[in-house]
Amino acid sequence: MFASSTFQSMQKILPEKSGDETSNGIRRTNGVAGTLVLLFAYMANIAAIPYAISKSGYLVSILFILYGGIVSYINGWYVCDMCARDQSLTTFAAVGRKAFGTAGAYFTVGFQLFLFVLAVIPLFNALAQQTQNLTQYACEIDYMYAYLVLFCIIAIMPLMREIKFMAYFSVVSAVICAIIIIANSILDKHDPQFCPETVGQQGEVTLENAFAGIGMFSLAFAASGGLPEIISEMKEPSKAKLSWGINVLFALSVYAVVGFVGNWAYGSLVNPLIFLPPMRNNWMAKVGLGLQLYSYVVATTIMINIVVVKIEMLLGVHPETWWSPKKLGVIPPVLSRFIIRSSYIAILWTVGLALPFFGPFQSLVGGLTCTPLALFIPAVYHMKIYWEEYNLFRKALVGFYVVVGMGLTCLATYMAIQSIVSATEGTQHYFELPCKAQEALECTLN
């Protein structure tokens, strides 16, 4: 959501195109924004209900995972349906304006910025601290330098090329990680009692394992969220629903392979690349851990760059060109882009390091629990605009969707506030992992 207003502003500086071409371009970029937002929405759907997952077994956990997929799919269906019905609804701000007038448009844009601020700063705290730990313990691979190389590549790319790069990189990372997990499962089926603070009993999904599993699940969704073929189908409304369906099914299938093979091998539904003994002096597992970290950071960096595009446009940098036009003095767009994005990332990284460290998973989940808010806003607008056209079933579906979204919002907000307050006071609470991140990495890597 918070990326959509960027593309509305972007259209003002792009060259004139034919009506169909412009409409397709807007729809394509909105498809990109929607899939990136759903990446975080998927994580939040699971993270917002950790207590329930911690007290449940396989069946309930699978239902929660499917629930997250269904809610996200419905959200995407609403947006696609709106764009297909009304060609003027090219951004969320436009939808807000049509549903609630100028106030709705301003609220939508402000809400986008609010989500961005809440999500990015804690996430960067988590990434910065986790990168420090990984660099300290995994001497064979210097994760920080590898990330800097990746950042230099994506910092000079036009926006759409960035999205495609992330898509291909995430797909390759997810496949390699799945292969590594299967290989380690076959070669070394270890004792699940190792590091018992983080590894649950056979068939049990504990709170900390639910948090750990979010990592590989988000990696799986990142692999499907930006696929260029899916994005290109967004140009045609008739194929939009099929695109969202492929998106969701691909994510769930990759997660099923990773999660349940990990359970078969390790006795718990956890992220096998973080807490488990086969990582000790195992180059395959370290490569997998690196790819997972890179996927986190690359996806986050591109989310940030979508917002930074607004700054670039204000300074005259064209979002779709490499070397021309040279609007920012004599500096070409490729260099201007690198200077602006690297400066912005450096500021966020510094802020992240300066924040109190209370565990990367806690920071990650605390920063992302605000995103269920993004799930029910489009449904409210959709219900307001097309309420009279719905039959009873669709009215009930929309109403259920809005009520559940509001409930998740209240729960997630409470948990995020509790996490922040408890960290400030230095107290222990149920968000805290019993086995600290640094201790877990030490007991796993050494």
C-alpha positions in Angstrom: 0.0 0.0 0.0 2.6 2.5 1.0 4.3 2.2 -2.3 1.3 2.9 -4.5 1.3 6.7 -4.2 4.9 6.7 -5.4 3.8 5.3 -8.7 1.0 7.9 -9.0 3.6 10.6 -8.7 5.9 8.8 -11.1 3.4 9.0 -13.9 3.7 12.8 -13.9 7.3 12.8 -15.0 7.2 9.9 -17.4 7.1 10.4 -21.2 3.6 10.6 -22.8 2.3 7.2 -23.9 -0.8 5.8 -25.5 -3.7 5.2 -23.3 -3.5 1.5 -23.3 0.3 1.5 -22.7 0.0 3.9 -19.8 -2.8 1.9 -18.3 -0.9 -1.3 -18.6 2.2 0.3 -17.1 0.3 1.6 -14.1 -1.4 -1.7 -13.5 2.0 -3.5 -13.7 3.6 -1.3 -11.2 0.7 -1.6 -8.8 1.0 -5.3 -9.2 4.6 -5.1 -8.0 3.6 -2.9 -5.1 0.8 -5.3 -4.1 3.0 -8.4 -4.1 5.7 -6.7 -2.0 3.1 -5.6 0.6 1.7 -9.1 0.7 5.2 -10.4 1.5 5.0 -8.6 4.8 1.3 -9.3 5.2 2.0 -13.1 5.0 4.5 -12.8 7.8 2.2 -10.7 9.9 -0.7 -13.1 9.5 1.4 -15.8 11.3 3.3 -13.5 13.7 0.1 -11.8 15.0 -1.1 -15.0 16.6 2.0 -16.6 18.1 0.5 -17.6 21.4 -2.2 -19.7 19.6 0.4 -21.4 17.5 2.6 -22.1 20.5 -0.3 -24.0 22.2 -1.3 -25.9 19.1 -0.2 -28.9 17.1 0.2 -29.6 13.4 -3.5 -29.3 12.5 -4.1 -25.8 14.0 -0.8 -24.5 12.7 -1.6 -25.6 9.2 -5.0 -24.0 9.5 -3.3 -20.7 10.5 -0.9 -20.9 7.6 -3.8 -21.5 5.2 -5.7 -18.7 6.8 -2.9 -16.3 6.1 -2.8 -17.4 2.5 -6.6 -17.1 2.0 -6.8 -13.6 3.6 -3.9 -12.4 1.5 -5.5 -13.9 -1.6 -8.8 -12.2 -1.0 -7.0 -8.9 -0.4 -5.3 -9.2 -3.8 -8.6 -10.3 -5.5 -10.3 -7.1 -4.2 -7.6 -4.9 -5.6 -7.5 -6.6 -8.9 -11.3 -6.5 -9.1 -11.4 -2.8 -8.5 -8.8 -2.1 -11.2 -10.7 -4.2 -13.6 -14.1 -2.5 -12.9 -12.8 1.1 -12.9 -9.8 2.1 -15.0 -9.4 5.3 -12.8 -8.5 3.2 -9.7 -4.8 2.9 -10.5 -3.6 3.5 -6.9 -4.8 3.0 -3.4 -5.0 6.7 -3.0 -7.4 6.8 -6.0 -9.5 4.2 -4.4 -9.6 6.1 -1.1 -10.6 9.3 -3.0 -13.5 7.6 -4.7 -14.8 5.9 -1.6 -14.4 8.7 0.9 -13.4 11.8 -1.1 -10.3 13.9 -0.5 -10.1 12.9 3.1 -9.9 9.3 2.1 -7.0 10.0 -0.3 -5.1 11.9 2.3 -5.8 9.2 4.9 -4.5 6.4 2.6 -1.3 8.2 1.8 -0.7 9.0 5.4 -1.4 5.4 6.4 1.2 4.2 3.8 3.9 6.4 5.4 2.8 5.3 8.9 3.2 1.6 8.0 6.6 2.3 6.4 8.0 4.0 9.4 6.7 1.4 11.9 8.0 -1.6 9.8 11.4 -0.4 8.5 13.2 0.9 11.6 12.7 -2.2 13.8 13.4 -4.4 10.8 16.7 -2.6 10.2 17.6 -3.0 13.9 17.1 -6.8 13.5 19.0 -7.0 10.3 21.9 -4.9 11.5 22.3 -6.9 14.8 21.8 -10.2 13.0 24.5 -9.3 10.4 26.9 -8.5 13.3 26.3 -11.9 14.9 26.7 -13.8 11.6 29.9 -11.9 10.7 31.3 -12.6 14.1 30.7 -16.4 14.1 30.8 -17.4 10.5 34.4 -16.5 9.6 34.4 -18.4 6.4 31.8 -16.1 4.8 31.9 -12.4 5.4 28.2 -11.6 5.2 28.5 -7.9 5.4 30.9 -7.6 2.5 28.7 -9.8 0.4 25.6 -7.7 1.2 27.6 -4.5 0.2 28.2 -6.1 -3.2 24.5 -7.0 -3.6 23.5 -3.5 -2.5 25.9 -1.8 -5.1 24.1 -3.9 -7.8 20.6 -3.0 -6.8 21.4 0.6 -5.9 22.0 1.6 -9.5 19.1 -0.2 -11.1 15.9 1.4 -12.3 13.0 0.3 -10.2 11.4 -2.4 -12.4 14.8 -4.0 -13.0 15.3 -4.1 -9.2 12.1 -6.0 -8.8 13.1 -8.5 -11.4 16.5 -9.0 -9.9 14.9 -9.6 -6.5 12.5 -12.1 -8.0 15.2 -14.2 -9.7 17.5 -14.0 -6.7 14.8 -15.1 -4.3 13.7 -18.0 -6.5 17.3 -19.3 -6.7 17.8 -18.8 -3.0 14.6 -20.6 -2.0 15.5 -23.6 -4.3 19.1 -23.8 -3.0 18.0 -23.6 0.6 15.4 -26.3 0.1 18.1 -28.6 -1.5 20.5 -27.9 1.4 17.8 -28.7 4.0 17.0 -32.0 2.2 20.7 -32.9 1.8 21.4 -32.2 5.5 18.3 -34.2 6.5 19.6 -37.2 4.6 23.2 -36.9 5.7 22.8 -36.0 9.4 19.5 -36.6 11.2 20.6 -35.2 14.6 19.3 -35.6 18.2 16.4 -33.1 18.6 17.4 -32.6 22.3 20.4 -30.5 21.1 19.9 -26.9 22.3 16.5 -27.8 23.8 15.6 -24.1 24.5 15.0 -23.7 20.8 14.0 -27.1 19.5 10.6 -28.5 20.5 9.5 -32.1 20.8 8.4 -34.2 17.9 5.1 -32.9 16.5 5.0 -29.8 18.8 5.0 -26.2 17.5 6.4 -24.0 20.2 6.4 -20.2 20.3 10.0 -19.8 19.5 9.8 -22.4 16.7 6.8 -20.5 15.2 9.0 -17.3 15.2 11.9 -19.2 13.6 9.7 -20.7 10.9 8.6 -17.2 9.8 12.1 -16.8 8.3 11.8 -19.5 5.7 8.2 -18.8 5.0 9.0 -15.2 4.2 11.8 -16.4 2.0 9.4 -18.7 0.1 6.9 -15.9 -0.4 9.6 -13.5 -1.6 10.5 -16.0 -4.2 7.0 -15.9 -5.6 6.0 -12.3 -4.9 8.1 -10.6 -7.5 8.1 -13.2 -10.3 8.3 -11.2 -13.6 5.9 -13.5 -15.3 3.3 -13.0 -12.6 3.8 -9.3 -12.7 3.5 -9.1 -16.5 0.1 -10.9 -16.2 -1.1 -8.0 -14.1 -1.3 -6.0 -17.3 -4.5 -7.9 -18.2 -7.3 -7.8 -15.6 -8.7 -11.1 -16.9 -5.5 -12.8 -15.8 -5.1 -11.0 -12.5 -6.9 -13.5 -10.3 -5.0 -16.4 -11.8 -1.7 -14.5 -11.0 -2.6 -14.1 -7.4 -3.6 -17.8 -7.2 -0.3 -18.9 -8.7 1.5 -16.5 -6.3 -0.1 -18.0 -3.2 0.2 -21.7 -4.3 3.8 -21.3 -5.1 4.6 -19.7 -1.7 2.7 -22.4 0.2 4.3 -25.3 -1.8 7.9 -24.0 -1.2 7.1 -23.5 2.5 5.7 -27.0 2.8 8.8 -28.5 1.3 11.1 -26.6 3.6 9.0 -26.7 6.8 7.9 -30.3 6.8 11.1 -31.8 5.5 12.7 -29.8 8.4 10.2 -31.3 10.7 10.9 -34.9 9.4 14.6 -34.4 10.0 14.8 -32.3 13.1 11.6 -33.1 15.1 10.1 -29.6 15.0 8.6 -27.1 12.6 11.6 -24.7 12.8 13.9 -22.9 10.4 16.5 -25.6 10.0 19.2 -23.2 8.9 19.5 -21.2 12.1 19.4 -23.4 15.2 20.5 -26.9 14.2 23.8 -28.8 14.6 24.4 -29.7 10.9 25.5 -26.1 10.5 28.7 -26.7 12.4 31.5 -26.6 9.9 29.1 -27.3 7.2 29.6 -25.1 4.2 26.3 -26.0 2.6 24.3 -24.8 5.6 26.4 -21.6 5.9 25.7 -20.9 2.2 22.0 -21.4 2.9 22.1 -19.2 5.9 23.8 -16.5 3.8 21.2 -16.7 1.1 18.4 -16.5 3.6 20.0 -13.3 5.1 20.5 -11.8 1.7 16.9 -12.4 0.7 15.8 -10.6 3.9 18.0 -7.7 3.2 17.5 -7.5 -0.6 13.7 -7.5 -0.2 13.9 -4.9 2.5 16.2 -2.7 0.6 13.9 -2.8 -2.5 10.9 -1.9 -0.3 12.9 1.1 0.9 14.0 2.0 -2.6 10.4 2.2 -3.7 9.8 4.9 -1.2 13.2 6.6 -2.0 12.0 6.9 -5.7 10.0 9.9 -4.5 13.1 11.6 -3.3 14.9 10.8 -6.5 12.0 12.3 -8.6 12.1 15.4 -6.5 15.8 15.8 -7.4 15.1 15.1 -11.1 16.3 11.5 -11.4 14.2 9.6 -13.9 13.0 6.2 -12.5 13.2 4.2 -15.7 16.5 5.2 -17.3 20.2 4.2 -16.7 22.2 7.1 -18.2 19.8 9.7 -19.5 18.2 12.2 -19.2 20.8 13.9 -17.0 18.4 16.1 -15.0 20.4 16.2 -11.8 23.1 18.5 -13.1 25.8 16.5 -15.0 25.4 13.4 -12.9 23.7 10.5 -14.8 20.8 8.7 -13.1 22.8 5.6 -12.4 25.2 7.5 -10.2 22.6 9.8 -8.7 20.5 6.8 -7.7 23.5 5.2 -6.0 24.3 8.3 -4.0 20.7 8.9 -2.9 20.0 5.3 -2.0 23.2 4.6 -0.2 22.9 7.7 1.9 19.3 6.7 2.9 20.3 3.1 3.7 23.2 4.3 5.7 21.0 6.5 7.8 18.5 3.7 8.5 21.3 1.2 9.2 22.8 3.7 11.7 19.5 4.2 13.4 19.0 0.4 13.6 22.4 -0.1 15.3 21.6 2.7 17.7 18.4 1.2 18.9 18.4 -1.1 22.0 19.1 -4.7 21.0 16.4 -7.1 22.3 16.7 -10.0 19.9 16.5 -10.0 16.1 13.3 -12.2 16.0 11.6 -10.0 18.6 12.6 -6.9 16.7 11.5 -8.4 13.4 8.1 -9.5 14.6 7.5 -6.4 16.7 8.2 -4.2 13.6 6.0 -6.2 11.3 2.9 -6.8 13.4 1.5 -3.5 12.3 0.9 -4.9 8.8 -2.4 -6.6 9.4 -3.7 -3.1 9.2 -3.0 -3.2 5.5 -5.3 -6.2 5.0 -8.7 -4.8 5.7 -8.4 -1.2 4.4 -8.8 -2.3 0.7 -11.8 -4.4 1.7 -13.5 -1.4 3.4 -13.0 0.7 0.3 -14.2 -2.1 -1.9 -17.3 -2.6 0.2 -18.1 1.1 0.2 -17.8 1.4 -3.6 -19.5 -1.8 -4.7 -21.8 -2.8 -1.8 -25.0 -2.6 -3.8 -23.7 -5.0 -6.4 -22.9 -7.8 -4.0 -25.1 -10.8 -3.3 -25.6 -12.0 0.3 -22.6 -14.3 0.2 -20.2 -11.6 -0.9 -21.5 -9.2 1.6 -21.0 -11.7 4.4 -17.5 -12.5 3.0 -16.5 -8.8 3.0 -17.9 -8.3 6.4 -16.1 -11.3 7.9 -12.9 -10.1 6.3 -13.2 -6.6 7.7 -14.0 -7.8 11.2 -11.2 -10.3 11.3 -8.8 -7.7 9.9 -9.7 -5.3 12.7 -9.4 -8.0 15.3 -5.9 -8.9 14.1 -5.0 -5.2 14.0 -6.0 -4.7 17.7 -4.1 -7.9 18.7 -1.0 -7.0 16.7 -0.9 -3.4 17.9 -1.1 -4.6 21.5 1.7 -7.1 21.0 3.9 -4.5 19.3 3.4 -2.0 22.1 4.0 -4.6 24.7 7.2 -5.6 23.0 8.5 -2.1 22.8 7.6 -1.2 26.4 9.0 -4.4 27.8 12.3 -3.8 25.9 12.5 -0.3 27.2 12.0 -1.4 30.8 14.5 -4.3 30.3 12.0 -6.9 31.4 11.4 -10.4 30.2 8.1 -11.2 28.4 6.6 -13.8 26.1 8.0 -12.2 23.0 11.5 -12.9 24.2 13.2 -16.0 22.9 14.4 -18.2 25.7 17.6 -19.0 23.9 19.0 -15.6 22.8 20.0 -15.1 19.2 23.7 -14.7 19.9 23.7 -17.8 22.2 21.8 -19.8 19.6 24.1 -18.9 16.9 27.1 -19.7 19.1 25.8 -23.1 20.1 25.0 -23.9 16.5 28.0 -22.6 14.6 30.7 -23.6 17.1 
